[in-house]
Amino acid sequence: MASPLWVILSLMTSMSPESKVIKLPRTCLPEHYELKIDLSNPEGFVPEVKGSVQIRVNCLLNSSNLTLNWKRLFIVEDDVSITAFDPKKPSLPGTAVKMTKADYQSDRDFLVLNVGQTLKKGSKYIVSVNFSKTLGIEPTGLYRSFYYDSTGAAMNWIVLTNLYPMNARTVFPCFDEPDLKATFNLTLIYSPLYNAISNLQCVENNCKGYLSETSVCRKFASQAPIAPYQLAFSINDYSELVETDVFGLKIEGLTSDRFDELDSAINYTNTLLEYYHDVLGVEYPSDNLTLVTVPAYSWEFSGGTGLLGVPFHEDDHDRMHLQLARGLLRQILTNRVTLESWTDLWIIEGLTWYFSQDALGADSNDAFDQCWQFSKYDALNTSFALQTNSSNATIPPLREIGQKTFCIFSTLANFIGKPNFLRGTRDFIQKYQSKSIDFKAFQSSFISNDLKGKDLETLFESWLTSSGVSVLNVSRNGNLTKLEQIQFGVFNQSRENCRQLKVVLNQTSLPLWIDCTALSKAINLNDTPIALTGNESSYFKVLYDSQTYAMIGKLLKGSNNLSTSTRVQLLNDVLDFAWMGYVNYTVALDLVSYLQNETEHRPWNTVLGHFDRIWYLLNNNSERNELKKFLQVIITPIYKHSGVFNIFEKLSKNTQKLHSLLARWACRLDLENCTASARRMFKNGLIVPEFLLESVIREGAGSGNISDWGHLAEMNQSVNFVHRAATLIKVLQVAEPHELIEMVLATFANNLNIQQDDHYKRLVIDAILDDVQLPALTLDVMLSLFGEESGSTKRSIIRQMVERITTEDDADILLRLIQRFRSDSGDVASYNEDVANLRFNLDWLKRRRDDFLEAINKNLTT
């Protein structure tokens, strides 16, 4: 049965960021790049970057044109030329090749240079292109960012590159595919107030011809052929930190004054490299590694081999460690193997996400909780398959690729055993070192005597080439239980889109396989409830009938010997199915009510995240009071027991997260002394633990006392400036009266210079998307910030908003933003049905609200 949300969320795929992967012709291939980038004015209001590139190509076939990748670059046709190249006389200018037309195909990111003569097989040519572009803040390609020094007083600029995976073409015309490698000479021209670094080797300082009062120059060269995306460089004013050596690798650090963070990063890099050496048998692919501190609110800056970004953020070592773990392994893998196409990008990203999580020594089940959120999208919408045979495939956003592949790799590791998954990965890395790889190469590395080829091939293909999310439907008839696989997010149920599922019935029984030859099986279970789906981490959902849900509810309220991960998945699934209309909310609320005895953060986070949306779905205080009564019953016992505002010392990360969550909801539900305790900490200027900061600021700002804004101003100027700013924005969703909300907006406009500073615009947008359920009063802010963002960012913003609309006001905001996006992009046809879809959504949400209120009233009555 198709979910009604299929119609609602059809919008999401149409607006998701995407790139069309169409491979370049293989007629003439690159051998060498001479690249010059002029960044001598990076501080201008709209700084212009000028550059030139000369690419030596070798023609393998006769051709009447030559095709490069190009995107968002300004190129004048007169500044494009092709000349013959004689290897025997490399210093002499070659004969010019007559060009007939330069064809800019923006839909494919192609620059096709048509010529009036044949480019001959076996001949070499030099392609020369002059180009320019605007240096923006969107953290892809070549961009600028800024940072405050540790005092929070001085702001400084930094220029960074992020060319992975398909962004080199936005910086210079090139052959931007992973298997098209060449040598590079890079010349950087920049202000003498700054330094230039690159992952290439420096071969000349203060190069002649570019020295002046406003510019200096450095030249760099690659030691071996690389793909364009593996190039990295930065312009900054950093100083050098002491060096260290590990496994023969020289590590140096560059920072402004973040020496503690950088010293910690260097030490942790040593730990990570030891882990990857011991577990995967790999070493870092360079003799030198430079770690560069980058603003914490920049996107991940993985750089190219030899250069890696370290995010700095007060007390946010977890983020730094995660970025280091992913960045290092991504560089190791992309240098170890060569992708045949960008459509195989999921192999690199999946292994990076999976083993970096393992390297952190953190709770992998905690990371796997993100998979349940992702499975919701898969269930509601036709999602992307990891592997596709289409040469014209759509590449989803990088984070979605990494997250989904992590979920599927964790599932496969669970199915075949983690030791077997590790062995297969090691074999893959060793067997295909310095070779091109694709899906078949990855799959074949896991075949062994223990894992028969045909069985494993079927398993891998069922998970890596299908879309949607698998659902195990469990129904009882007496002692006989039917297990049936169905697929959500696909148009039909068939063996072509099924997956092999490994089901664990209880902790002592052998696993049961539901494969593609038989989509259902009937078994005799007596009275044993099924509450496991495949050990701790399997990426499929389980839909039980009401009888089995009742049995599971008794188990949770009784002995409750289920693991935390199993409890999290049970709660995620039942709430998702209730939201979709497959399970009555009465059943879901009965299952959730066991939480009054729950002491782990993860189950609470799952449930309260769902009720957060329900909260905004309820239109008035009377309706919300019904939800408040229910939540007060289950939250009050643990809130009183935990001492949220009294116990701060020696708390684990898990407990800190739980206390932060409880503080937010306890104050929202008017539980005893919550608001009073938070406001007391706020007014008395007490040292506030980071995990309680949001609740303390929220309650202090929401007091309705205008004089309290003096405290906010002081917090706003503290060292942790950016974090305070983001936290203040979250006050929008609860602050009363309305005049106070307007003061919040005015505070940002005045104190943060939102309208003048692009980074604060991004910060405000991200904070609103994270925590504000689109109240109407944020409309002016969203419209003013939205207009300056790039097209891909706008699509991402709209996509997130589609997931959150709950009221007519929300729909009006979204429609205005869509109209703005439509006007900016000129794409009218794609969004003609937006209004109808949104109105359908609101009607459907009204029915969900009515169902929920009926269930909550029944629960409170019984």
C-alpha positions in Angstrom: 0.0 0.0 0.0 1.4 3.4 -1.0 2.0 5.9 1.7 0.1 9.2 1.2 3.3 11.0 2.0 4.7 9.8 -1.4 2.7 12.7 -3.0 3.9 15.2 -0.4 7.5 14.4 -0.6 7.8 14.0 -4.3 9.0 17.6 -4.1 12.0 16.6 -2.1 13.8 14.7 -4.9 13.0 17.3 -7.5 14.8 19.9 -5.4 17.7 17.9 -4.0 21.2 19.0 -5.0 22.5 17.0 -7.9 25.0 16.7 -10.6 24.6 14.7 -13.8 27.4 12.2 -14.1 28.3 12.0 -17.8 31.8 10.7 -18.6 34.1 12.8 -20.7 35.0 11.4 -24.2 38.3 9.4 -24.0 39.6 10.7 -27.3 42.3 13.1 -25.9 43.5 12.6 -22.3 45.5 15.0 -20.0 49.2 14.5 -19.3 50.2 17.8 -17.6 48.6 21.0 -16.2 50.2 24.4 -15.9 47.8 26.2 -13.5 48.0 29.8 -12.3 45.6 31.3 -9.8 45.7 35.0 -8.9 44.3 35.6 -5.4 46.0 38.9 -4.7 42.8 40.6 -3.6 40.9 38.1 -1.5 39.4 40.8 0.8 37.4 42.7 -1.7 33.7 42.9 -1.3 33.2 40.7 -4.3 36.7 39.4 -4.8 37.5 38.3 -8.3 39.8 35.3 -8.9 41.7 35.3 -12.2 43.5 32.4 -13.6 44.9 30.5 -16.6 45.6 26.9 -17.4 47.5 25.1 -20.1 46.8 21.4 -20.4 49.0 19.1 -22.4 46.8 16.3 -23.9 47.6 13.2 -25.8 45.0 12.1 -28.4 44.3 8.4 -28.5 41.9 8.7 -31.4 41.2 11.1 -34.2 38.8 13.8 -33.1 37.1 17.0 -34.3 36.7 18.4 -30.8 38.2 18.4 -27.4 36.0 18.3 -24.2 36.8 19.6 -20.7 34.8 20.0 -17.5 33.7 23.5 -16.7 31.3 25.0 -14.2 30.4 28.5 -13.1 33.6 30.0 -14.6 33.7 33.2 -16.8 35.5 32.3 -20.0 35.9 34.5 -23.1 36.0 32.5 -26.3 38.9 34.6 -27.6 40.9 33.5 -24.5 40.7 29.8 -25.5 43.3 28.3 -27.9 44.7 24.9 -29.0 48.3 24.5 -30.3 50.3 21.5 -31.4 53.0 20.2 -29.1 56.2 18.6 -30.1 57.8 16.6 -27.3 61.2 16.9 -29.1 61.0 20.7 -29.0 59.0 21.4 -25.9 60.2 25.0 -25.5 59.2 26.1 -29.0 55.6 27.4 -29.6 53.5 24.9 -31.6 51.3 25.5 -34.6 47.9 26.9 -33.8 44.9 24.7 -34.4 42.0 26.7 -35.8 39.0 26.7 -33.5 35.5 27.0 -35.0 33.4 27.2 -31.8 33.5 26.9 -28.0 30.3 25.1 -26.9 29.4 25.7 -23.2 27.1 22.9 -22.1 26.1 23.9 -18.6 23.7 21.0 -18.2 26.6 18.5 -18.4 29.4 20.8 -17.1 31.1 20.5 -20.5 33.3 22.9 -22.4 33.5 21.5 -26.0 36.2 23.0 -28.2 35.3 22.4 -31.8 38.2 22.7 -34.3 38.4 23.1 -38.1 40.8 20.2 -38.5 41.3 16.8 -37.1 43.1 16.3 -33.8 45.2 13.3 -34.9 45.7 10.1 -33.0 49.1 9.9 -31.4 49.6 13.7 -31.5 49.9 16.0 -28.5 48.4 19.4 -28.0 48.3 22.3 -25.6 44.9 23.6 -24.6 45.1 27.1 -23.1 42.2 28.8 -21.3 42.0 32.1 -19.4 39.2 32.3 -16.9 37.9 34.3 -13.9 35.3 33.7 -11.1 34.0 35.3 -8.0 35.4 34.0 -4.7 32.3 33.0 -2.7 31.7 31.6 0.7 29.9 28.4 -0.2 32.5 25.8 1.0 33.0 23.9 -2.3 35.6 24.5 -4.9 37.6 27.5 -4.1 36.1 29.7 -1.4 36.9 32.1 1.4 36.1 31.8 5.1 36.9 33.7 8.2 37.8 33.2 11.8 38.0 35.1 15.0 41.1 34.9 17.1 40.9 33.3 20.5 40.0 36.6 22.1 36.9 36.9 19.9 38.0 40.5 18.9 39.8 40.2 15.5 38.4 38.7 12.4 40.7 37.3 9.7 40.1 35.8 6.3 41.3 32.5 4.9 41.0 31.0 1.4 40.4 27.3 1.1 39.8 24.6 -1.5 37.4 21.7 -1.3 37.6 20.0 -4.8 36.3 16.6 -3.7 34.5 15.0 -5.3 33.4 17.0 -8.4 34.4 20.6 -7.7 37.7 21.1 -9.4 35.7 22.1 -12.5 34.4 25.1 -10.6 38.0 26.4 -10.0 39.6 25.8 -13.4 38.7 24.0 -16.7 40.0 20.5 -16.4 39.4 16.8 -17.0 37.5 16.4 -13.7 37.1 12.6 -13.4 38.8 10.3 -10.8 40.6 8.2 -13.3 42.0 11.0 -15.5 45.3 11.8 -13.7 48.1 14.1 -14.8 51.1 16.0 -13.3 50.6 19.6 -12.0 52.6 22.8 -11.8 50.7 25.3 -9.7 51.5 29.0 -9.4 49.7 31.0 -6.6 49.7 34.8 -6.6 48.5 36.4 -3.4 48.8 39.4 -1.0 52.1 39.7 0.8 50.1 39.9 4.1 49.3 36.2 3.7 51.0 32.8 3.2 50.4 30.2 0.5 50.4 26.4 1.2 49.6 23.4 -1.0 49.7 19.7 -0.9 52.1 19.9 -3.8 55.8 20.4 -3.2 57.0 24.0 -3.1 59.6 24.5 -5.9 60.0 28.3 -5.9 59.4 31.2 -3.4 59.0 34.8 -4.5 58.9 33.7 -8.2 59.9 36.4 -10.6 57.4 38.5 -12.5 54.8 38.8 -9.8 56.6 40.6 -7.0 55.0 44.0 -6.1 53.6 45.9 -3.1 50.3 44.1 -3.6 51.4 40.6 -4.6 53.9 37.8 -4.1 54.1 34.3 -5.7 54.9 30.7 -4.9 55.2 27.8 -7.3 54.3 24.2 -6.5 54.7 20.9 -8.4 53.2 17.4 -8.0 55.6 14.5 -7.7 53.2 12.0 -9.4 50.1 12.2 -11.5 46.9 13.1 -9.6 43.3 13.7 -10.5 42.2 17.4 -10.4 40.1 16.8 -7.2 43.2 15.7 -5.3 44.8 19.2 -5.6 44.5 21.4 -2.5 45.8 24.8 -1.4 45.1 27.6 1.0 45.9 31.3 1.4 46.1 32.3 5.1 48.1 34.3 7.7 48.9 31.3 10.0 52.1 30.6 11.8 53.8 27.2 12.1 53.6 24.7 15.0 56.3 22.3 15.9 56.7 19.2 13.8 56.3 15.5 14.8 57.1 12.2 13.2 55.1 9.0 13.1 55.7 6.0 10.8 58.2 8.1 8.9 55.6 10.8 8.3 56.4 14.4 9.1 53.4 16.2 10.5 53.3 19.9 10.9 50.5 22.2 12.0 49.5 25.7 10.9 47.2 27.9 12.9 46.6 31.5 14.0 46.6 31.1 17.8 44.7 27.8 18.2 47.8 26.0 19.4 46.0 23.8 22.0 43.5 22.5 19.4 46.2 21.9 16.8 48.5 20.1 19.3 45.6 17.9 20.2 44.9 17.2 16.5 48.5 16.3 15.8 48.5 13.8 18.7 45.2 12.3 17.6 46.4 12.0 14.0 49.1 9.7 15.3 46.6 7.6 17.1 44.4 7.3 13.9 47.3 6.5 11.6 48.3 3.7 14.0 44.8 2.3 14.0 44.5 2.4 10.2 47.9 0.7 9.9 47.0 -2.1 12.4 43.4 -2.7 11.2 43.5 -2.0 7.5 47.2 -2.5 6.8 47.5 0.9 5.2 49.9 3.8 5.7 49.5 7.5 4.9 50.4 8.0 1.2 52.8 10.9 1.6 55.9 11.7 3.5 54.5 15.0 4.7 51.1 16.1 6.2 50.1 19.6 7.1 47.2 20.1 9.4 45.5 23.5 9.1 42.9 24.9 11.5 39.7 25.9 9.8 36.5 27.6 11.2 34.2 25.1 12.9 31.2 26.3 11.0 32.9 25.6 7.6 32.0 22.4 6.0 34.4 19.5 6.1 37.7 20.5 4.5 39.3 17.2 3.6 41.8 18.8 1.2 44.1 16.6 -0.9 46.7 14.2 0.3 49.2 16.1 2.4 46.8 18.8 3.5 44.0 18.4 6.0 41.6 20.8 7.8 41.1 20.7 11.5 37.9 22.4 12.7 38.3 24.5 15.8 35.3 25.0 18.2 35.4 25.4 21.9 35.0 22.0 23.7 34.1 20.3 20.4 36.8 17.7 20.3 34.3 15.0 19.0 33.8 17.0 15.8 37.5 17.5 15.3 38.2 13.8 15.9 35.5 12.7 13.5 36.7 15.1 10.7 40.3 13.9 11.2 39.3 10.3 11.1 37.3 10.7 7.9 39.7 13.1 6.2 42.7 10.9 6.8 41.1 7.7 5.6 39.5 9.4 2.6 42.9 10.5 1.5 44.4 7.1 2.1 41.7 5.4 0.1 41.6 7.8 -2.9 45.3 7.5 -3.3 45.3 3.7 -2.8 42.6 2.9 -5.5 41.2 4.8 -8.5 37.5 5.1 -9.1 36.5 4.3 -12.7 33.6 6.7 -12.4 32.1 9.1 -9.9 29.1 6.7 -9.8 31.4 4.4 -7.6 32.0 7.2 -5.1 29.9 5.3 -2.5 32.7 2.8 -2.1 35.1 5.4 -0.8 32.6 7.2 1.3 31.1 4.0 2.8 34.5 2.7 3.9 35.5 6.1 5.1 32.4 6.5 7.3 32.4 2.9 8.5 36.0 2.6 9.6 36.4 6.1 10.8 33.6 5.5 13.2 35.3 2.3 14.3 38.6 4.2 14.7 37.0 6.7 17.1 36.3 3.9 19.5 32.9 5.4 20.0 29.6 3.6 20.3 28.9 2.5 16.7 25.2 1.9 17.7 24.9 5.6 18.6 26.1 6.4 15.1 23.8 3.9 13.6 20.8 5.7 15.2 21.2 8.2 12.3 20.3 5.4 10.0 16.7 5.3 11.3 16.2 8.9 10.4 17.5 8.1 6.9 15.3 5.0 6.6 12.3 7.3 7.1 13.2 9.2 3.9 13.8 5.9 2.1 10.4 4.7 3.3 8.6 7.8 2.2 10.3 8.4 -1.1 12.0 6.5 -3.9 15.6 6.8 -2.7 18.8 6.5 -4.6 20.5 3.1 -5.1 24.2 3.1 -4.2 25.2 1.4 -7.5 23.8 2.2 -10.8 24.8 1.1 -14.3 23.6 4.3 -15.9 26.2 6.6 -17.3 23.8 9.4 -16.8 23.2 8.8 -13.1 22.4 11.4 -10.5 24.9 11.8 -7.7 23.2 12.6 -4.4 24.8 15.0 -1.9 28.0 13.7 -0.4 26.7 13.4 3.2 23.7 11.4 2.0 26.0 9.0 0.2 28.3 8.6 3.2 25.4 8.1 5.7 23.4 5.7 3.6 26.5 3.6 2.7 27.5 3.5 6.3 24.1 2.1 7.2 24.3 -0.6 4.5 27.9 -1.5 5.2 27.0 -1.9 8.9 24.2 -4.2 7.9 26.4 -6.3 5.6 29.0 -6.5 8.3 26.3 -7.7 10.7 25.0 -10.3 8.1 28.4 -11.8 7.1 30.2 -11.1 10.4 32.5 -8.1 11.2 35.7 -10.2 10.8 34.6 -11.2 7.3 33.8 -7.7 6.4 37.1 -6.4 7.6 39.0 -9.2 5.8 37.1 -8.4 2.6 37.9 -4.7 2.9 41.6 -5.5 3.5 41.7 -7.8 0.5 40.0 -5.1 -1.6 42.5 -2.4 -0.6 45.6 -4.6 -1.1 44.4 -6.3 -4.3 43.5 -3.1 -6.2 46.3 -0.9 -5.0 47.1 1.6 -7.9 44.3 0.1 -10.0 41.0 1.2 -11.2 38.0 -0.2 -9.3 34.3 -0.5 -9.7 31.4 -2.3 -8.0 32.4 -5.7 -9.3 35.9 -5.3 -8.0 34.6 -4.4 -4.6 32.2 -7.2 -4.5 34.6 -9.9 -5.6 37.1 -9.0 -2.8 34.7 -10.5 -0.2 34.4 -14.0 -1.8 36.2 -16.7 0.1 35.9 -20.3 1.1 33.6 -19.2 3.9 31.6 -16.8 1.8 30.5 -18.6 -1.4 30.6 -16.4 -4.5 27.0 -16.9 -5.7 25.5 -16.4 -2.2 27.6 -13.3 -1.4 27.0 -11.9 -4.9 23.3 -12.1 -4.4 23.5 -10.6 -1.0 25.6 -7.6 -2.1 23.7 -6.9 -5.2 20.3 -7.0 -3.3 21.6 -4.3 -0.9 23.8 -2.2 -3.2 21.7 -1.9 -6.3 18.2 -1.5 -5.0 16.4 1.6 -3.6 13.8 2.2 -1.0 13.8 0.6 2.5 13.0 -3.0 3.3 10.3 -3.7 5.8 9.7 -7.0 7.5 6.0 -7.3 8.1 5.2 -9.5 11.1 1.6 -10.9 11.6 0.3 -13.6 13.9 -2.4 -16.1 13.6 -2.5 -18.2 16.8 1.0 -19.7 17.3 1.8 -19.3 13.6 3.7 -16.1 12.6 4.1 -14.9 9.1 7.3 -13.0 8.1 6.9 -11.1 4.9 9.3 -8.7 3.2 7.8 -5.6 1.6 9.6 -2.6 0.1 8.6 1.0 1.0 9.6 3.8 -1.4 9.3 1.7 -4.6 6.4 1.4 -6.9 5.9 -2.3 -6.9 6.7 -5.4 -4.8 8.8 -7.8 -6.8 11.9 -9.9 -6.6 13.7 -7.3 -8.6 13.8 -4.8 -5.8 13.8 -7.1 -2.7 16.8 -7.6 -0.4 18.1 -10.5 1.6 17.2 -10.0 5.2 18.8 -11.7 8.2 16.3 -11.9 11.1 17.2 -12.8 14.7 14.1 -14.1 16.5 15.7 -14.1 19.9 19.1 -14.1 21.5 19.5 -17.9 21.4 18.0 -19.0 18.1 19.8 -19.2 14.8 19.2 -16.4 12.3 16.5 -16.8 9.7 17.0 -15.5 6.2 14.1 -13.9 4.2 15.6 -13.9 0.7 14.4 -13.0 -2.8 13.3 -16.5 -3.7 10.6 -16.5 -1.1 9.4 -13.1 0.1 7.5 -14.6 3.0 7.9 -17.4 5.5 5.6 -18.8 8.2 7.1 -20.1 11.5 5.8 -21.4 14.9 6.8 -19.0 17.6 4.4 -19.8 20.4 4.2 -16.7 22.7 7.7 -15.4 22.0 7.6 -11.8 20.8 9.9 -10.8 17.9 11.8 -7.8 19.0 15.1 -8.2 17.2 15.7 -7.4 13.5 19.2 -8.7 12.9 21.3 -8.1 16.0 22.4 -4.5 16.7 22.5 -2.7 13.4 20.5 -3.8 10.4 19.1 -1.2 8.0 15.5 -2.4 7.6 12.3 -1.6 9.5 10.0 -4.1 11.2 6.2 -3.6 11.1 4.4 -5.8 13.7 0.7 -6.4 14.1 -1.1 -5.1 17.2 -1.0 -8.4 19.0 2.8 -8.5 18.8 3.2 -4.9 19.7 1.2 -5.5 22.8 3.5 -8.4 23.8 6.6 -6.2 23.1 5.1 -3.5 25.3 4.7 -5.9 28.2 8.3 -7.0 27.7 9.5 -3.4 27.8 7.6 -2.6 31.0 8.7 -5.8 32.6 12.1 -7.5 32.5 13.2 -5.4 29.5 16.2 -7.4 28.6 16.4 -5.9 25.1 19.5 -4.0 24.1 19.5 -0.2 23.8 19.9 -0.5 20.0 16.9 -2.8 19.8 14.8 -0.4 21.9 15.8 2.5 19.7 14.8 0.7 16.6 11.5 -0.5 18.0 10.6 3.1 19.0 11.8 4.6 15.7 9.8 2.1 13.7 6.6 2.3 15.6 6.6 6.1 15.6 7.5 6.3 11.9 4.7 3.8 11.0 2.2 5.7 13.2 3.2 8.9 11.4 2.7 7.2 8.0 -0.7 5.8 9.1 0.3 2.2 9.1 0.0 1.8 12.9 -2.6 3.4 15.2 -1.1 6.0 17.5 -2.7 4.3 20.5 -0.3 1.3 19.9 2.7 3.7 19.6 1.8 5.6 22.8 1.4 2.4 24.7 4.8 1.3 23.7 6.4 4.6 24.4 5.0 4.8 27.9 7.7 2.4 29.2 10.1 5.4 29.0 9.4 6.5 32.6 11.8 3.7 33.5 14.4 4.5 30.7 17.7 6.0 31.7 19.6 5.9 28.3 19.7 9.0 26.1 19.2 7.3 22.8 15.6 6.0 23.3 14.6 9.4 24.8 16.1 11.3 21.9 14.2 9.1 19.4 10.8 9.6 21.1 11.1 13.3 22.0 12.4 14.1 18.5 9.1 12.7 17.2 7.0 14.5 19.7 8.8 17.7 18.9 7.1 17.6 15.5 3.8 16.7 17.0 4.1 19.7 19.4 4.0 22.1 16.4 1.3 20.0 14.7 -1.1 20.8 17.5 -2.6 24.2 16.9 -3.6 25.6 20.3 -2.9 25.3 24.0 -5.8 23.0 24.6 -4.5 20.4 22.2 -0.9 20.8 23.4 -2.1 20.4 27.0 -3.1 16.8 26.1 0.4 16.1 24.9 1.9 17.8 27.9 -0.1 15.6 30.3 1.1 12.5 28.6 4.8 13.6 28.5 4.7 14.9 32.1 3.8 11.3 33.3 6.8 9.7 31.5 9.4 12.5 32.0 8.8 13.6 35.6 10.3 10.4 37.3 13.6 10.6 35.5 13.8 14.4 35.6 13.4 14.4 39.4 15.8 11.5 39.8 18.6 12.9 37.6 19.1 16.3 39.3 19.5 18.1 35.9 20.3 21.5 37.4 22.2 20.3 40.4 24.6 17.6 39.3 27.3 18.7 36.8 30.5 17.0 37.7 31.9 13.8 36.2 29.0 13.1 33.9 29.5 10.9 30.9 28.8 12.2 27.4 25.6 10.1 27.3 24.4 11.6 30.6 25.2 15.1 29.5 23.1 14.6 26.3 20.2 13.1 28.4 20.3 16.1 30.9 20.3 18.6 28.0 17.3 16.9 26.5 15.4 16.6 29.8 16.1 20.2 30.7 14.6 21.5 27.4 11.5 19.4 27.7 11.0 19.7 31.5 10.9 23.5 31.1 8.6 23.2 28.1 6.3 21.0 30.2 6.4 23.3 33.2 7.9 20.6 35.5 8.8 21.6 39.0 11.5 24.3 39.4 12.8 23.8 35.8 12.2 27.3 34.5 13.1 28.9 37.9 16.4 27.0 38.1 17.3 27.9 34.5 16.5 31.6 35.0 18.4 31.7 38.3 21.5 30.4 36.5 20.9 32.9 33.8 20.5 36.0 36.0 23.1 35.2 38.6 25.8 34.8 35.9 26.7 31.3 37.1 29.0 29.2 35.1 26.7 27.2 32.9 27.8 23.8 31.6 27.8 23.6 27.9 25.2 20.9 27.7 22.7 23.2 29.7 23.5 26.4 27.9 20.7 26.2 25.4 18.0 25.7 28.1 19.4 28.4 30.3 19.5 31.0 27.5 16.2 29.9 26.2 14.4 30.3 29.6 16.2 33.5 30.4 15.3 35.1 27.1 11.8 33.8 27.3 11.2 35.4 30.7 9.5 38.4 29.1 11.8 40.7 31.1 13.3 43.2 28.7 16.2 43.9 31.2 17.3 40.3 30.7 18.7 41.3 27.3 21.7 42.9 29.1 22.7 39.4 30.1 22.3 38.2 26.5 24.5 40.9 25.2 27.3 39.9 27.6 27.0 36.2 26.5 26.9 37.4 22.9 30.4 38.9 23.3 32.0 36.0 25.0 34.8 33.9 23.5 32.4 31.3 22.2 30.8 33.9 20.1 29.4 31.9 17.2 28.0 29.2 19.4 26.1 31.8 21.6 24.7 33.3 18.4 23.3 30.0 17.2 21.9 29.2 20.6 20.1 32.6 20.8 18.3 32.0 17.6 16.7 28.9 19.0 14.9 31.1 21.5 12.6 32.0 18.6 10.5 28.9 18.9 9.4 29.4 22.5 9.9 33.1 23.4 6.9 35.1 24.5 5.6 37.8 24.2 5.9 38.4 20.4 7.7 41.7 21.1 10.5 39.7 22.6 10.9 37.7 19.5 11.2 40.9 17.5 13.9 42.0 19.9 15.7 38.7 19.2 15.7 39.5 15.5 16.8 43.0 16.1 19.6 41.8 18.3 21.0 39.7 15.5 20.6 42.4 13.0 22.5 44.9 15.1 25.0 42.8 17.0 25.9 40.2 14.4 25.6 42.3 11.3 23.7 39.6 9.6 22.8 41.6 6.6 26.5 42.4 5.8 28.1 39.1 6.7 27.6 36.0 4.6 28.7 33.6 7.3 26.2 34.8 9.8 23.5 34.4 7.2 24.5 30.8 6.8 24.6 30.4 10.6 21.1 31.8 11.1 19.6 29.6 8.3 21.2 26.5 9.7 20.0 27.3 13.3 16.5 28.0 12.1 16.4 24.7 10.1 17.8 22.7 13.0 15.4 24.0 15.8 12.7 26.3 14.6 9.5 24.8 13.2 9.1 27.7 10.8 7.0 30.2 12.9 5.6 32.9 10.8 7.6 35.6 12.6 10.8 34.3 11.0 9.5 34.9 7.5 11.3 38.2 7.0 14.5 36.8 8.3 14.4 33.8 6.0 13.5 35.8 2.9 16.3 38.3 3.5 18.9 35.5 4.1 17.6 33.1 1.5 18.1 35.5 -1.5 21.9 35.4 -1.4 22.4 31.7 -1.2 23.6 29.5 -4.0 21.1 27.4 -6.0 22.2 24.1 -4.4 21.9 25.6 -0.9 18.4 26.9 -1.7 17.3 23.5 -2.9 18.6 21.9 0.3 16.9 24.5 2.5 13.5 24.0 0.7 14.0 20.2 1.0 14.4 20.5 4.8 11.4 22.8 5.0 9.2 20.4 3.2 9.8 17.9 5.9 8.7 20.4 8.6 5.6 22.2 7.5 2.7 21.7 9.9 0.5 24.9 9.6 -0.9 27.2 7.1 1.6 29.8 8.1 4.4 27.3 7.5 3.0 26.6 4.1 2.9 30.3 3.2 6.5 30.7 4.2 7.5 27.7 2.1 5.5 28.8 -0.9 7.2 32.3 -0.8 10.6 30.7 -0.6 9.8 28.4 -3.5 8.5 31.3 -5.5 11.8 33.2 -4.7 13.8 30.1 -5.8 11.6 29.8 -8.9 12.2 33.4 -9.8 16.0 33.2 -9.2 16.4 29.9 -11.2 13.9 30.6 -13.9 12.6 27.1 -13.5 8.9 27.5 -13.5 7.8 24.2 -15.0 9.3 22.0 -12.3 7.3 23.5 -9.5 3.8 24.0 -11.0 2.3 21.4 -8.6 3.9 22.8 -5.4 0.8 24.5 -4.2 -1.4 21.4 -4.7 1.2 19.2 -3.0 1.4 21.5 0.0 -2.3 21.8 0.4 -2.6 18.0 0.2 0.1 17.8 2.9 -1.8 20.1 5.2 -5.0 18.2 4.8 -3.2 14.9 5.5 -1.4 16.4 8.6 -4.8 17.5 9.9 -6.0 13.9 9.8 -2.7 12.8 11.6 -3.4 15.4 14.3 -6.9 14.2 14.8 -5.7 10.5 15.0 -3.0 11.6 17.5 -5.4 13.5 19.7 -7.9 10.6 19.7 -5.1 8.3 20.8 -3.7 10.6 23.5 -7.1 11.1 25.0 -7.7 7.3 25.1 -4.3 6.8 26.7 -4.9 9.5 29.4 -8.3 8.0 30.1 -7.0 4.5 30.6 
